[in-house]
Amino acid sequence: MGKPMNIVSAWTRQVERGQQPSGADLQDHLAAVHHDNAGFTEACAWDCRDADGKNSYQLLADMIDLRRHCSALDLACGSGVLLNLCHQRFETGLALAGVDMSDAELQLARQRLSHTNIKLHQGMAQDLHFIADASVDIVLCHWALTLMDPVAPVFATVKRVLTDHGVFAAIIDGNPETAPGYNEVHDIIYKCAQREYPNYGAIELGDPRVRTAAALHEFTAETFAEADVTITPTVLSFNAAPEILAREAAGFFYASFVLSAAGHRQMLAELERHFSTQRQDGESCFIMPVNRLVVRLGQGIVHTRLAH
C-alpha cells in the first residue's frame, strides 16, 4: 500500500455531514482513491489463498471453459491482474477485454498487458455502450460489485452483453462471521476512521443488497430470470509478519484511505499489535470471507441456491 493520501471527496463530505451520499458521490470517492492508490487491491488479494491454495483471481478464472467460452470481459479490471492471469492460462484461445472507470488503474493495466492484444476500455459498468449486445460469453468481476451503485443497471448491462448461454461470475464480500478475526481487524480500522469521521460506517459503500448472500440471491434473480444462480462461500487466508500483514490488510479496506497521516500511522500500529498477539513462527494470519456469485443464463428455470 502506498503513502496514505487522506482522501477527501464528495462522498466523505456527505458522510461527515451525516447525509446519504449519492451514486455520483460514490463514483467521485472511488475515482479519488484509485487515482492516488492505483493497484492497491492486488497486494493483499493475490496473497490471500483458500484451502486449495487458490486466490480470488484464480477462483474467477476457474469459471472459464474453453469448450464453451470464446470471449471474456473483465468488469472493473483495475490494474489488469485477472486479465493477465487469464491470458497466461488460456493464451490465444480466448478473446479478452477489460473495462474500468479509473484511468490510473488502466495505465497500470496497459503496462502489464503491453505484450498482449487485450482490449481495454475506460467506462462505467452501468453503461457498456461500446460492447455489442450478446457478444460476450463470460463476464468476470473481481471484488468491485460491492462498490457499484446503482447495481441494477450493472446487472441489466451484463445481461445485455452476454450471449444466450453466457456466464456472469463475481467475487464479493462474504459473511464476516465465517472468518475468524476478520471483525476485529475491521473494527480497528473503522474505529480509526471514526475518530476523524464520526459517521463513518453508518453509511456503507455501494448497495447493501450485495453484501449478504440471501439479499444478493433475490436481487440477482430479479434481473437474470430463467438463470441458474449460485453463491459459493469460502475464506481466504494471508500469512505474513505482523508489520507486513498490518499494512496489506489495511490497504484492502477503503476506510484506511480517508485517514490523515497521523491517523494512518496509529491504525497500522494498532493492527500490528493485534496481529502480534496471534503470531506463530514469526507470522500472523488475516482471514477474509468471500462469496463467488455465478449466474448461468439459458438454464430454462430460475434456480437459486447456496453452495456449500
C-alpha positions in Angstrom: 0.0 0.0 0.0 1.3 3.4 -1.0 1.5 6.5 1.1 -1.9 7.4 2.5 -3.4 10.5 0.8 -6.1 11.4 3.3 -8.8 11.2 0.6 -11.4 13.9 0.7 -14.2 13.5 -1.7 -17.9 14.3 -2.3 -18.7 11.0 -0.5 -16.6 11.8 2.6 -18.0 15.3 2.9 -21.6 13.8 2.8 -20.6 11.2 5.4 -19.1 14.0 7.6 -22.4 15.8 7.5 -24.3 12.7 8.3 -26.1 12.8 5.0 -26.7 10.0 2.5 -24.2 10.2 -0.4 -25.5 9.7 -4.0 -24.2 7.3 -6.6 -22.3 10.2 -8.1 -20.7 10.9 -4.7 -19.5 7.3 -4.5 -18.1 7.4 -8.0 -16.2 10.6 -7.1 -14.8 8.9 -4.0 -13.7 5.7 -5.8 -12.1 7.7 -8.5 -10.1 9.7 -6.0 -8.9 6.6 -4.1 -7.9 4.8 -7.2 -6.2 7.8 -8.8 -3.9 8.2 -5.8 -3.5 4.5 -4.9 -3.8 2.6 -8.2 -3.1 -1.1 -8.0 -3.7 -1.4 -4.2 -6.2 -4.3 -4.4 -3.8 -6.8 -5.8 -1.2 -6.8 -3.0 -3.5 -8.3 -0.4 -5.8 -10.2 -2.8 -3.1 -12.1 -4.6 -1.6 -13.5 -1.5 -4.9 -14.4 0.2 -5.5 -18.1 -0.5 -8.2 -20.7 0.1 -7.7 -24.2 1.5 -6.6 -25.4 -2.0 -4.1 -22.6 -2.4 -6.1 -20.5 -4.8 -6.6 -16.8 -4.6 -9.7 -14.8 -5.6 -8.4 -14.1 -9.1 -7.9 -17.8 -9.7 -11.3 -18.6 -8.3 -12.8 -16.4 -11.1 -10.5 -17.7 -13.8 -11.7 -21.2 -13.0 -15.1 -20.3 -14.3 -13.8 -20.0 -17.9 -14.3 -23.1 -20.0 -12.7 -23.0 -23.5 -15.2 -25.6 -24.7 -17.9 -23.0 -24.2 -16.3 -19.7 -24.0 -14.5 -17.8 -26.7 -14.7 -14.3 -25.3 -14.4 -12.8 -21.8 -14.9 -9.4 -20.3 -13.3 -8.3 -17.0 -15.7 -5.7 -15.5 -13.8 -3.2 -13.3 -10.5 -4.8 -14.4 -8.3 -2.4 -12.3 -4.6 -2.9 -12.9 -5.1 -6.0 -15.1 -4.2 -8.8 -12.7 -7.1 -11.0 -13.7 -6.7 -10.3 -17.4 -3.0 -11.2 -17.2 -3.8 -14.4 -15.4 -6.4 -15.4 -18.0 -4.0 -14.6 -20.8 -1.3 -16.8 -19.2 -3.7 -19.6 -18.6 -5.6 -19.6 -21.9 -3.1 -17.9 -24.2 -4.7 -17.3 -27.6 -7.8 -19.5 -27.1 -9.8 -16.6 -25.5 -10.6 -13.1 -26.7 -10.1 -10.9 -23.6 -11.2 -7.3 -22.9 -11.4 -5.2 -19.8 -13.2 -2.1 -18.6 -12.5 0.2 -15.7 -13.6 3.7 -14.6 -10.1 4.7 -13.4 -7.5 6.0 -15.9 -4.8 5.5 -13.3 -5.7 1.8 -13.0 -5.9 1.4 -16.7 -2.4 2.9 -17.1 -1.1 0.1 -14.9 -3.1 -2.5 -16.9 -1.8 -1.2 -20.2 1.8 -1.6 -18.9 1.1 -5.1 -17.5 -0.7 -6.2 -20.7 1.5 -4.5 -23.3 2.6 -7.9 -24.6 -0.9 -8.9 -25.4 -3.7 -7.8 -27.7 -6.2 -7.5 -24.9 -8.6 -4.6 -25.4 -9.0 -2.1 -22.6 -11.8 0.4 -22.3 -12.5 3.3 -19.9 -16.1 3.4 -18.8 -18.7 2.7 -16.2 -20.2 -0.7 -15.5 -23.7 0.7 -15.8 -23.1 1.8 -19.4 -21.1 -0.5 -21.7 -22.3 1.1 -24.9 -19.1 0.1 -26.6 -19.8 -3.6 -26.1 -22.3 -5.1 -28.5 -25.4 -7.0 -27.5 -24.9 -10.7 -26.9 -21.2 -10.6 -27.8 -19.5 -11.9 -24.6 -19.5 -15.5 -23.4 -18.4 -14.7 -19.8 -18.2 -11.6 -17.7 -15.9 -11.6 -14.7 -15.9 -9.1 -11.8 -13.3 -9.2 -9.1 -14.3 -7.5 -5.8 -16.0 -4.5 -7.4 -19.7 -5.3 -7.5 -20.0 -4.4 -3.8 -18.8 -0.9 -4.6 -21.1 -0.2 -7.6 -24.2 2.0 -7.0 -26.6 1.7 -8.6 -26.2 -2.1 -9.2 -29.4 -2.8 -11.0 -28.2 -1.1 -14.2 -25.0 -3.1 -13.9 -26.9 -6.4 -13.9 -29.0 -5.2 -16.8 -26.0 -4.3 -18.8 -24.2 -7.6 -18.1 -27.3 -9.4 -19.2 -27.4 -7.4 -22.4 -23.8 -8.1 -23.4 -23.9 -11.8 -22.5 -24.7 -14.5 -25.1 -27.8 -16.6 -24.6 -25.8 -19.2 -22.6 -23.4 -16.8 -21.1 -21.9 -16.7 -17.6 -21.5 -13.9 -15.1 -19.1 -14.6 -12.2 -18.1 -12.2 -9.4 -16.1 -12.3 -6.2 -17.8 -10.2 -3.5 -17.6 -9.8 0.3 -18.7 -12.8 2.3 -20.1 -13.3 5.8 -17.6 -11.9 8.3 -18.8 -14.4 10.9 -17.2 -17.2 8.8 -13.7 -15.7 9.0 -12.1 -15.8 12.5 -10.5 -12.5 13.4 -11.9 -10.5 10.5 -14.3 -8.5 12.6 -11.5 -7.5 14.9 -9.4 -6.1 12.0 -12.5 -4.4 10.6 -13.3 -2.8 13.9 -9.8 -1.5 14.4 -9.7 0.2 11.0 -13.2 1.6 11.3 -12.7 3.0 14.8 -9.6 4.8 13.5 -11.7 6.2 10.6 -14.5 7.2 13.1 -12.0 9.3 15.1 -11.8 11.6 12.1 -15.2 10.9 10.6 -17.6 10.0 13.4 -20.3 8.9 11.0 -18.0 6.6 9.0 -19.5 3.1 8.9 -23.1 4.3 9.3 -23.3 4.5 5.6 -21.7 1.7 3.6 -20.1 2.0 0.2 -22.3 0.6 -2.5 -25.6 -1.2 -2.5 -26.3 -3.1 0.8 -28.2 -5.8 -1.2 -24.9 -7.1 -2.5 -23.5 -7.6 1.0 -25.5 -10.7 2.1 -26.0 -13.9 0.2 -29.7 -14.0 0.8 -30.4 -10.5 -0.4 -28.0 -11.0 -3.3 -29.9 -14.1 -4.4 -33.2 -12.3 -4.5 -31.7 -9.2 -6.2 -29.9 -11.2 -8.9 -32.9 -13.3 -9.7 -34.9 -10.1 -10.4 -32.8 -9.3 -13.4 -31.5 -12.8 -14.5 -34.8 -14.6 -15.0 -34.6 -18.2 -16.1 -30.9 -18.4 -15.0 -29.0 -20.7 -12.6 -27.7 -18.5 -9.7 -25.2 -20.0 -7.3 -23.3 -18.3 -4.4 -20.4 -20.2 -3.0 -18.9 -19.0 0.3 -15.2 -19.5 1.2 -12.5 -17.9 3.2 -9.1 -16.8 2.1 -6.0 -16.6 4.4 -2.9 -14.3 4.2 0.1 -15.2 6.3 2.9 -12.7 6.9 4.9 -11.0 9.7 2.6 -8.7 11.7 4.0 -5.4 10.3 3.5 -6.6 6.7 0.1 -8.0 7.5 -1.0 -4.8 9.1 0.0 -2.8 6.0 -1.5 -5.1 3.4 -4.7 -5.9 5.3 -5.3 -2.2 5.9 -4.9 -1.5 2.2 -7.8 -3.7 1.4 -10.3 -1.5 3.4 -11.4 1.7 1.8 -11.8 3.2 5.3 -8.0 3.3 5.6 -7.7 5.8 2.8 -9.7 8.6 4.5 -7.2 8.8 7.4 -4.7 11.6 8.0 -1.1 10.6 8.0 -1.1 10.6 11.8 -4.3 8.5 11.9 -2.9 6.1 9.4 0.2 5.5 11.5 -1.9 5.0 14.5 -4.1 2.4 12.6 -1.0 0.5 11.5 0.4 0.4 15.0 -2.9 -0.9 16.4 -3.2 -3.5 13.7 0.4 -4.7 14.2 -0.2 -5.1 17.9 -3.4 -7.1 17.1 -1.6 -9.4 14.7 1.4 -9.8 17.1 -0.9 -11.4 19.7 -1.6 -14.4 17.5 1.8 -14.8 15.9 3.2 -18.3 15.3 6.7 -19.0 14.0 7.1 -15.3 13.2 3.9 -14.9 11.1 0.3 -14.0 11.8 -2.8 -14.7 9.7 -5.5 -12.4 8.2 -8.6 -14.3 7.0 -11.1 -12.7 4.6 -14.6 -14.1 3.9 -15.7 -14.1 0.2 -18.7 -15.2 -1.9 -18.4 -16.3 -5.5 -21.5 -15.4 -7.4 -22.1 -17.4 -10.6 -25.0 -16.7 -13.0 -25.5 -19.1 -15.9 -28.0 -18.0 -18.5 -30.2 -20.2 -20.7 -30.9 -22.8 -18.0 -34.7 -22.7 -18.6 -35.8 -22.1 -15.0 -34.9 -19.8 -12.1 -32.8 -21.9 -9.7 -31.1 -20.1 -6.9 -29.1 -21.9 -4.3 -26.2 -21.5 -1.8 -23.3 -23.9 -2.4 -21.5 -25.5 0.5 
